[in-house]
């Protein structure tokens, strides 16, 4: 949804840090895959879980309410449909 939402100047300042967080999470996952120690693995997974939970909370409490305010319902429906299509294509790759 970020590619659509970041086009709106009123949402850009909220979307940019969330995009950065997602990139950081992807890097953290790559590092976790290389961990050999169980204790290090558990520690990093806990940190990632905490960061992801905060990220989701920020989306739900900061981004989505503003998106509803600044983007027309019809456009939000289109974005939602595109997200569902993306999810379906991703699920098929598994």
N, C-alpha and C positions, 0 to 999 in steps of 0.2 A: 504494500500500500504506500510505502514511502515515496516511490517515484512519482506518484500522483499527488500526494499531499505536499511534497516539498516545492511543487510548482506554485503553491499559494503563498504569497509573501507574508501573510499573517501567521502561517504555520511553520515557515522555514526555520525560525529560531528554536522551535520545539523539536522538529524533525531531525535537524543536523546532529545534535548530541545522541539521539536514539540510533541513528545510522552508525555513528562512531562506536556506540556500545555493541551493536551487532557485529561489527568488524572485529572488535576486541574479543567478543565471545568466540568467534570463529578461530581466531588465533589461539585462544585458551584451549579450545577443543583439540586443535592440532598438537599443542604441547602435552596435553593430557594423554593423548594416544601414545606418546613416546615415554611416558613415565614407567619405570620398572618397580619402584618401591610402593608397596601397598599403602603405607601411611601417607606418602606424598600424594598418591592417587586420590585417596579419600579426602585429604585436605583441599586439593585443587577442585575436586568435584563439589565439595561443600561451598567453596568460594564461588564457583560458577553458578551453582543452584541459587545462592543468595543474590548474585548479580542479575540473573535471569528473572527472579521473582520481583526484584525492584524495577527492572526494565518493564515488565508487564504491568506493574502498578502504575508506573509513569505513563504508559500508553493509555491505560484505562482512566486515569484521573486527570491527566494534563492534555494529552493529545486528542483523544476521541471527543471529549466535550467541546473543545475548540473547533475540531473538524466539523462537528455537527452545527456549530454556530456560523462558521465561515464558508461552508460548502453546501450547495443545494442538495436536497434529499435525493433528487434524481441522479446527480453525479455520484453521490455516496453509494447509491444502489449499483451503479455501473462499476465502481471500484470494488464493491463487495463481490459482484459476479466474476470480475477478473481474478480476484483473489481465490475464489472457489475453483476456477478453471486451473489456476496455477497449482493449487493444492492437489487437484485430481491428477495433473500431469506429473507432479512430484511423487505422489503415492504410487503411480504406475511404474516408476523407476525402481522402486524397492524390490 
